[in-house]
Amino acid sequence: EPPSDVKPRPLEEKKDDLEKRRMRVDELIQIAERKFRAQKALDSESCLRWLLNAAGDTLNEATKVGDAGLENEEILTGLTKVRQNVVASQEEFALVQEDGSVRTWGQPHYFFSDLTPMKLKNVQQIAASKSAFAALLADGSVVTWGSPDRGGDSAAVQDQLQEIEELQANKWAFAARRSDKTVVTWGDPERGGDIRAVSSQLTDVQEIHSTRVAFAALRLDGTVVAWGDPERGGRVAPGLRAVLKLEATDYALAALLTDGSVVCWGHPDHGGDSCAVQDQLTDVKLIRASQSAFAALRGNGTVVCWGDVAVGGSCKDVQSSLRNVEELHATQGAFAALRSD
């Protein structure tokens, strides 16, 4: 049974109108399948734990919908909990627990740290470089620990680390987006820790993405500002505008434009060169990235790949099967496509 301190969240409280519509449910599917579909509709910060009927009873996931005693048009309620945030550096893990405290494990001696992370409270997010951590607190401030050369020491910018909304990290540095949509960075200056060359351009920042050695900021006007290692993502393609989304591999970035085309930059062996498939990159709906390759889902349900063939950069062996694709997902070394059937 769900614990009494878990607050119910009606599934129809989604911010768009999808869950507010009547939905026909096959009586032969299990409650577990119904729960899975509901989870997909929820925001990624929430984990759906249980489904309850109108009387407040927990539904058995192994039961078929038709055998669960549900009435026609009955509203189900989902009980959720916030997902725990786990990040990893090279030799240590950090977990943000439900009470906002932090638990770490691994090899703490690697970080030359005097801070005991367990002292941290009200943590909202943690980001990790190769050997340092940064924690965003509920009051918008940031606490760092670990190797000073990789972002563990933020003293030089500590007075700027206020009203922070989001943290991003590569392997060498950190970037923080403030509530006024400007950016603060620290860490290795050659790999993203120094923004002096582009600071005047870093306004109205909507999102920050990273390769292992560079950052790219997507602005509200659809332009992109990049900094860090220029050969591995830190130098943006000239004249890039009308960008809708960014995706990053270890050393390259791909931008999905509003017209459905794609622009890439960075190391060619890691997806930074899409010339071989550029004529196919039209009507693209989304892009996914593995460690060193990209895959793009087109409006007609086909998929285009480029980058390192060892990690998904070529899909010629399964090209005939890549039709009617509805979803595209990636791991570090592979891609998976879900078809309509």
N, C-alpha and C positions, 0 to 999 in steps of 0.2 A: 504494500500500500504506500502511496506517496506520503511523505512527512507533512505534518500539519503546518509547518512554517513555509512551505512552498506555495507561492501565490499562483492561482490559476490565471491563464491567459487565453481568452477565447481566440480561436483560430481566425475568426472573421475580423479581428482587429488589425489586420495587415494594412500597411499604409496605402497600397493600391487597392483596386476593386476586385481582384481575382477571387479572394476567398469570400467575398460578400455575395457572390452569385450562387444560385442553386447548382449543385453539381451531382450528376448521376453517378452512383457508385455500384459497381458490379457486386452482387450479393455473394459471388463465389470467391472473391479475394479475401485474404486474411486481414485482420485488423493491423497486423504488422506492416502490410503493404500500404494500407490507408495512412498509417503513421509516417511511413517513408515519404509518401507524396506530400503530406502536410509539412514535413521537415524541409523539403525542398522549397516550399513557399515562404518559410520563415527566414528572418534575417540570419546572417552567418554567425552572429554573436550569441544566438540562443540554441540550446540543444533540447529537443523535444523528448521528454522523459515518459509521459503517459498520456493516453487519451481517455477522457471521461465522457459518459453519456449525460443526458439532461438531468438525471437524478444525482449526478456526482459520483457514480460508481466507476471504478477503474475497469477498462475493457481489457480482456485477455487477448494478448497479441496473437496467440495461436488459433483463436476463434475466427471463423469466417463471418463476414459482415452480415450475411443472411441469418446466421445463428446467434447473433449477439443481442437479439431482442430490441433492435433499434426501430423507432417509428419513422414513417415517411417524413422527410424534411426535418428530422431531428438535428439540432445543433450540437456538435461535439466540442468539448473544451480541451485544449492542450495545456499540460503543465510543463513549463520549461525551466531550465537553469542556464545561467551564463556559462559559456564555454571557458574552461581554464586556459590561460595563455602560457604555453610552454615554448621557450626559445633555447637555442644551443649555440655556444661558441665552440672553439676547437676542442676544449677538454672539460667543459662544465655545462650543466643545464640549469635553467632558472624557471621556476613555476610560480605564476601568480595564482594564489589560492582564493577561494570564495570570499574570505574576509579581507582581501586586499593586502595580505602579507606575502612575503616571498620565501620560497624554499629553494635552495641550491644543492647540487650534488655533483661530484666529479673530482677534479684535481684543483682545488682552490689555491694551492701554492703557486700555480702558474700565473696568477693574476696580480701578485705583489700587492694585495689589497688589505687595508686596515679596517675596512667596513664590513660589518657582519650584516649581510642582506636581510637576515631574519628580523632586524630592527625596523625594516621598512614597513610602513603601513599605508593603507589607502592607495595602493598601486593600481593604476588603470591599464598600463601596458609596459612590456619590457621588450627591448630590442638588443641584439647581440652582434658585435663585430667578431673577428677571429678570436680575440682574447680579452674582451671587455664587455660590460653590460651597461645599459642606460635604462632607468626606470622613470616612467611618467607618473606623477602623483596626481591625486584628485584635485589639488589646488592649482594644477598647471605648471608646477615646478618639475625639475628633473634632477635625479641623483645618479651619479655614474661611479663605477668601480671596475678595477681590472688593470690591464697593461696601459700605462699612460700614453705610449706611442700609438695605440690603436683606439683611443677614445675613452680610456678609463679615467682620464683627468680632464674635466671640463671647466677648470677654474678660470681660464682665459675668457670664457663666454658666459660664465655663471649668471652675471647680471642680466643677460639677455634671455636666459632660460626661464621665462615667465609667460603665463597664458599660452602654454604649449598645448596643441591639440593632437599632434601625431608625431611619432618617432619613426625614422627609417635608418637602416644601417647597411653598410657594405662590410667587407672583411677588414677594412682599415679605418673607417671613420663613421660618424653619425651625422644625420641631418634631422632637424626638428622644424615642423611647420607651426607657426604661431597663429593665434586667433585673428590677427590682422592680415593673415595670408602671406607673411614674409617668412624667411628661412634663416635658421641659425645652424652653423656646422662646427664640428671640432673633430680632432683626430689627425691622421696623416695628411699634411697639406697637399701632397702630390696626388693623392687618391680620393679626394673629395672633402677633406677637412678644411679647405680654404676656399671661400667664395668671393674673395675681394675682386676678382676679375669680372664677376657676373652679378655682384650684389645689387646693382641698380636695376637689373632686369627681373630680379626675384620678387615680384609683387603679384598679388592676385593668384597665388599658387593654390591649385586645387588638389594635386596629388604629387607625391614624390616617389620615384622608382629608383632602383639601383642595380648595377652590375656588381661584380666583386670589387671593382676599383673605381667606380664612378657613380654619379647621381644624375638623374634627369627629372626636372620639375615640369608638370603640365599646368599651364596657366588657364584662367577662365576664358581667355580670348582664343584658346586653341593653339597657342604657340608653345614651344618647348625650350627650356633653358637647361643646358647640360654642363657639367664641370667634373674635374677629376682627370684620370688617365685619358688623354685625347684619342688614343688608338683603340680603346676598349670601352667606348660609350660616352666619354667625356667631351666629345666634340659633335654637336648635333648637325644633321644634314642641313645645308644652307636653304633658307627660304621656306622652312617647314611651317605650315599653317593648317588650320582647320583640323586639328588632331582631336580625335574622340577618346582614344584609350592608348595606353602604353603597356608593353610587355617587355621583359628583360630576360636574357640568358646570362651566363656567367660573364660574358665579355661583349655583349651586343644588345641593342634595343630595336624594337619594331613599333612603329606608330600606325594605328588604324585611323584613317582619315574619314571625315564625314561623308565623302563620296564613295566610300567602300574600297578605296585603294590603300596600299601599304607602302610605307617608307622605312628603310632600315639603315642603321649605321653601327659602327663598331668593328670588332675583329671578324673578318670574312669567314674564318673557320668555325665561328660560333653563331652564325646566323646574320652577321652584319652585311652580307652580300646576297641579295635576292634576285640578281640579274637573270639567273637561269630559269626562274619561274615568274618573272615580273609580269609577263603578258597574261598569266593566269590569275594574278592577284587583283581581281575586280569583284565588285559586289560582295566583299568580305564582311561577315557579320561579327566574327570574334577571332582572336588570336590566342594561342596557348604557347607556353615556352617550356622546354626541357632544359637540361644543363647547357646544351650547346646547339639547340635547334628550335625552330619555330614550326607551328602548324596552324593553318588558317582555315576556318569553316566559311564556305561561301553560301550565298542565299539559295543556290540550287541544291544544297545538301552534299556537295562534294568537298574534298579536302585538298589543300596544297601544302607541301612541306619543303623546307630548305634548312641548310646548316649541316652539322656533323651527322653523317649517315649512321654512325654507331649509336646515336642517341635519338633517332627518329627523324633525321633530316631528309630521309628518302622514304616515300611510301609506295614506290612503284610495284613492290611485290604484292601489295594488297589494294592497289588502286581500283581494281574492278569491284572490290567489295565496299569501297568508300562512296556509297551513294545513299541518298535519303538519310544523311546524318543529321541528328538533332542536337547532340551534345558532343563536346570535345574536351578531354581532360588530359593532364600531363603529370608524370613523375619526373625525377631528375634524369631518367634514362629512357623514357618511352612515352608514347601517346596511346590513348584509347578513345574510340569513337562509339557513341551509342546511336544506333539507327532507329528509325521509326517502327521497325518490326520487332 
